[in-house]
Amino acid sequence: MKRFHVHVAVDNLQDNIRFYSSIFGAAPSVVKDDYAKWMLDDPRVNFAISSRGARAGLDHLGLQVESDAELKGMRQNLIAAQAPVLEENEKACCYAKSDKYWVTDPQGIAWETFHTLGDVPLYGESRPARKRDAAAACCGPSA
């Protein structure tokens, strides 16, 4: 089963944790100095925020899958969308290690499809200055 993923860059993490905790009726499942994440079942979403110096607003969207087989199926969907697909294996970002594929939609919004393999103690690779492509996502591929 897939879980919708939304990542928003924010100016003040604590204010936004309070706001989104109220909206979702739940505390985040992960809280770090620069990051928070809600893994919600109703709605089924992986909603993350970070304060890492990026311009505030939508950072990227995505679909989180539960298996390698589902991720391979998503890769086929991305290829069918006729957008360049960037593959990353065992990428450390957002305090997790994941296999993933990145594409950019026609509006320039980065989309990530990923299978989380486990937690890691650090945020992981940050990206360079924000651009409107997959390489600009919060933990997107290095430019």
Sequence and secondary structure as in RCSB ss.txt:
>XXXX:A:sequence
MKRFHVHVAVDNLQDNIRFYSSIFGAAPSVVKDDYAKWMLDDPRVNFAISSRGARAGLDHLGLQVESDAELKGMR
QNLIAAQAPVLEENEKACCYAKSDKYWVTDPQGIAWETFHTLGDVPLYGESRPARKRDAAAACCGPSA
>XXXX:A:secstr
  EEEEEEE S HHHHHHHHHHHHTS  SEEETTEEEEEEETTEEEEEEE SSS SEEEEEEEEESSHHHHHHHH
HHHHHTTS  EEEEEEEETTEEEEEEEEE TTS EEEEEEEEEE SS B   SS  SSGGGSTT    
